[in-house]
Amino acid sequence: HVRVTRGASGVIVGTAAEGGARSKVACIDPPGGAIANMKNCTGAGDCLLGTTAACVLRWPQLDLENAILAGMEAAKCTIESSEAVSPSLNSEWLETVVGR
């Protein structure tokens, strides 16, 4: 997979083809609209990637798009926090976001 972040415009994901299937490219818009209370962008990309990876490993049945959406939610929480990683991000938060 190739993932390209576009800041407030979301993420582009490319998935390589297997067994003669066509490769796929998807544009994923950020959930929840614009960020109303931007405080700090430090750590947002790390939260996006780390949460996406955690979802893929913890819930293998979850499709990549939903894992990325959870990652974007984590990035948004961090951007709205004055910390480099939002203190609200934890396993309970992740289960709530994925369980929606």
C-alpha positions, 0 to 999 in steps of 0.5 A: 500500500502507498499512502499520501497525506494531503493535510486537511484534504485527507489521504490518497491510498494506492493498493497494488494488484495481486493475481492479475487484479487491477490496482486501486487508488482511493481518495479518503476525505477526513471525517467530521469536517474542518478542524475547529480548534487547531492548536498543534500539528506536531505528531499528527502524521505519527498519530495517523500512521500509528493508529492506522497500523494499530487497527490493521494489526488489531482488527485484520478484518477491518478494511484499510479505508476504515483503518485510515479513517480511525487514523485521521480521527487520531490525527484530529485529536492531536491537532486539537491538543496542545500535546504532541500526542493527544492524551485522550488517545488510548485503547478505549478511545480506539475501540470506540472509534472503530466500533462506530 
